[in-house]
Amino acid sequence: MSQPKVYTTKNGTKIVSYTKEKKVIHDKNNRTWATKGCK
């Protein structure tokens, strides 16, 4: 099992990518989105 990848953008938003098909995005306001692998 691969480790989650954490990306931090310039505005402070953290994107945690667990798989190629699922991403969980956390912003600095503690809101959370679960998205499928497309942007």
C-alpha positions as CSV (number, residue, x, y, z in Angstrom):
1,M,0.0,0.0,0.0
2,S,1.4,3.4,-1.0
3,Q,1.6,6.3,1.4
4,P,-0.8,9.2,0.9
5,K,0.8,12.1,-1.0
6,V,0.3,15.5,0.6
7,Y,0.5,18.7,-1.5
8,T,0.5,22.2,0.0
9,T,-0.4,25.0,-2.4
10,K,0.7,28.6,-2.1
11,N,-2.6,29.7,-0.5
12,G,-2.4,27.1,2.2
13,T,-4.7,24.5,0.8
14,K,-3.5,20.9,1.4
15,I,-4.4,18.2,-1.1
16,V,-4.0,14.7,0.2
17,S,-4.0,12.1,-2.6
18,Y,-4.6,8.6,-1.4
19,T,-5.2,6.9,-4.7
20,K,-5.4,7.8,-8.4
21,E,-9.2,7.7,-8.1
22,K,-9.8,9.5,-4.9
23,K,-8.4,12.8,-3.5
24,V,-9.3,14.4,-0.2
25,I,-8.7,18.1,-0.1
26,H,-8.4,20.1,3.1
27,D,-8.2,23.9,3.2
28,K,-7.2,26.2,6.0
29,N,-10.8,26.6,7.0
30,N,-11.0,22.9,7.9
31,R,-13.4,22.2,5.0
32,T,-13.0,18.8,3.3
33,W,-13.8,17.6,-0.2
34,A,-13.7,14.1,-1.5
35,T,-13.2,14.1,-5.2
36,K,-12.8,11.6,-8.0
37,G,-9.5,11.6,-9.9
38,C,-10.5,14.3,-12.4
39,K,-10.1,18.0,-12.1
